[in-house]
């Protein structure tokens, strides 16, 4: 399974995110690696979608943290 993603087109992202003001400074990212900050689309409490920045990656298994 690939752990990378890319974001090339602001117009495509705007179809998913309803808060257009957060798209103003969004730059293309051709390779988002684990532990990098990157844009994600998430649901808000009122049911809208929002563009936010989050750390990309899967959580570590519990046994590796002990």
Backbone as JSON, one array per atom type, in Angstrom:
{
  "sequence": "XXXXXXXXXXXXXXXXXXXXXXXXXXXXXXXXXXXXXXXXXXXXXXXXXXXXXXXXXXXXXXXXXX",
  "N": [[0.84, -1.17, 0.0], [0.56, 2.18, -0.82], [1.87, 5.01, 0.84], [1.72, 7.64, 0.23], [0.39, 10.76, -0.97], [-0.95, 13.13, -3.33], [-1.58, 16.55, -4.23], [-2.77, 18.31, -6.7], [-4.49, 20.11, -7.97], [-6.22, 22.98, -7.36], [-8.87, 23.59, -7.98], [-10.13, 21.1, -8.01], [-9.95, 20.38, -5.32], [-11.56, 22.36, -4.26], [-14.1, 21.48, -4.86], [-14.67, 19.74, -2.86], [-14.19, 21.02, -0.41], [-15.91, 23.4, 1.5], [-15.2, 25.84, 2.47], [-14.03, 28.34, 1.02], [-12.16, 30.37, 1.48], [-9.95, 29.2, 2.68], [-8.59, 28.1, 0.6], [-7.03, 29.94, -0.65], [-4.18, 30.29, -0.27], [-3.27, 27.8, -0.99], [-0.99, 25.57, -2.24], [0.23, 23.56, -4.98], [1.07, 20.17, -4.26], [3.16, 17.66, -4.86], [4.11, 15.36, -3.74], [3.26, 14.06, -0.86], [4.57, 13.08, 2.07], [4.7, 10.64, 4.76], [4.38, 11.98, 8.05], [4.56, 14.62, 7.25], [3.07, 17.88, 7.12], [-0.06, 18.42, 5.68], [-2.79, 19.26, 3.42], [-6.12, 18.4, 4.29], [-9.5, 17.31, 3.9], [-12.15, 17.71, 6.04], [-15.05, 16.86, 8.03], [-17.19, 19.16, 9.66], [-18.74, 20.0, 12.86], [-21.23, 21.05, 12.27], [-21.91, 19.83, 9.92], [-20.75, 20.71, 7.59], [-18.05, 20.81, 5.13], [-14.54, 21.18, 5.59], [-11.41, 22.59, 4.85], [-8.38, 21.64, 6.17], [-5.17, 21.6, 7.83], [-3.12, 18.87, 8.48], [-1.11, 16.34, 10.07], [0.22, 13.93, 7.99], [-0.21, 10.45, 7.83], [-0.2, 7.15, 9.3], [-1.34, 6.09, 12.53], [1.0, 5.06, 15.06], [1.48, 1.64, 16.07], [0.29, 0.53, 19.26], [2.1, -1.07, 20.78], [4.6, -0.21, 19.96], [4.94, 2.17, 21.17], [5.29, 1.78, 23.81]],
  "CA": [[0.0, 0.0, 0.0], [1.32, 3.42, -0.9], [1.56, 5.91, 1.95], [1.87, 8.99, -0.28], [-0.69, 11.32, -1.78], [-0.58, 14.4, -3.94], [-2.67, 17.49, -4.42], [-2.29, 19.08, -7.84], [-5.44, 21.03, -8.57], [-7.03, 23.7, -6.38], [-10.28, 23.5, -8.37], [-10.63, 19.8, -7.58], [-10.11, 20.44, -3.86], [-12.68, 23.25, -3.94], [-15.35, 20.72, -4.97], [-14.88, 19.01, -1.6], [-14.14, 21.92, 0.74], [-16.89, 24.48, 1.37], [-14.64, 27.1, 2.99], [-13.16, 28.77, -0.08], [-11.07, 31.24, 1.93], [-8.77, 28.41, 3.03], [-7.93, 27.67, -0.63], [-6.29, 31.06, -1.23], [-2.74, 30.05, -0.26], [-3.01, 26.39, -1.2], [-0.05, 25.34, -3.33], [0.3, 22.15, -5.38], [2.01, 19.31, -3.54], [3.23, 16.48, -5.71], [4.44, 14.18, -2.96], [3.08, 14.25, 0.57], [5.16, 11.93, 2.75], [4.29, 10.5, 6.16], [4.88, 12.96, 9.02], [4.51, 15.98, 6.73], [1.79, 18.55, 7.21], [-0.69, 18.51, 4.37], [-4.21, 19.6, 3.46], [-7.13, 17.35, 4.33], [-10.88, 17.79, 3.98], [-12.81, 17.04, 7.16], [-16.42, 17.29, 8.34], [-17.33, 19.96, 10.88], [-19.87, 19.6, 13.7], [-22.49, 21.47, 11.65], [-22.14, 19.07, 8.7], [-20.04, 21.27, 6.42], [-16.69, 20.31, 4.95], [-13.56, 22.21, 5.88], [-10.03, 22.28, 4.52], [-7.53, 21.83, 7.34], [-3.84, 21.02, 7.7], [-2.9, 17.82, 9.47], [0.05, 15.5, 9.82], [-0.16, 12.79, 7.19], [0.38, 9.18, 8.23], [-1.0, 6.25, 10.13], [-0.85, 6.07, 13.92], [1.9, 3.96, 15.43], [0.86, 0.61, 16.91], [0.47, 0.79, 20.69], [3.26, -1.76, 21.34], [5.82, 0.52, 19.64], [4.99, 3.37, 22.0], [5.54, 1.4, 25.21]],
  "C": [[0.89, 1.24, 0.0], [0.91, 4.34, 0.26], [1.74, 7.37, 1.54], [0.57, 9.47, -0.9], [-0.2, 12.62, -2.38], [-1.81, 15.26, -4.15], [-2.21, 18.46, -5.5], [-3.21, 20.24, -8.22], [-6.34, 21.67, -7.52], [-8.52, 23.61, -6.7], [-10.89, 22.18, -7.93], [-10.87, 19.8, -6.07], [-11.32, 21.3, -3.5], [-14.03, 22.56, -4.1], [-15.69, 20.02, -3.66], [-14.94, 19.93, -0.4], [-15.08, 23.1, 0.52], [-16.37, 25.82, 1.89], [-13.58, 27.61, 2.01], [-12.0, 29.65, 0.38], [-9.82, 30.46, 2.29], [-8.01, 27.93, 1.79], [-7.0, 28.74, -1.2], [-4.8, 30.76, -1.33], [-2.37, 28.59, -0.49], [-2.13, 26.2, -2.43], [-0.07, 23.86, -3.72], [1.35, 21.4, -4.56], [2.04, 17.98, -4.26], [3.64, 15.22, -4.96], [4.33, 14.51, -1.48], [3.54, 12.97, 1.26], [4.61, 11.82, 4.17], [5.05, 11.49, 7.05], [5.01, 14.37, 8.47], [3.13, 16.56, 6.99], [1.22, 18.68, 5.81], [-2.17, 18.82, 4.5], [-5.09, 18.35, 3.48], [-8.5, 18.02, 4.33], [-11.56, 17.0, 5.08], [-14.22, 17.6, 7.34], [-16.42, 18.08, 9.64], [-18.57, 19.49, 11.65], [-21.21, 19.98, 13.07], [-22.73, 20.82, 10.28], [-21.49, 19.62, 7.45], [-18.68, 20.58, 6.27], [-15.73, 21.47, 5.08], [-12.19, 21.72, 5.45], [-9.17, 22.6, 5.73], [-6.16, 21.23, 7.04], [-3.64, 20.03, 8.83], [-1.64, 17.04, 9.11], [-0.41, 14.24, 9.11], [0.54, 11.54, 7.71], [-0.59, 8.36, 9.06], [-0.48, 6.28, 11.55], [0.05, 4.88, 14.16], [1.15, 2.92, 16.24], [1.21, 0.86, 18.38], [1.75, 0.16, 21.24], [4.57, -1.03, 21.01], [5.99, 1.76, 20.5], [5.33, 3.05, 23.45], [6.99, 1.14, 25.48]]
}
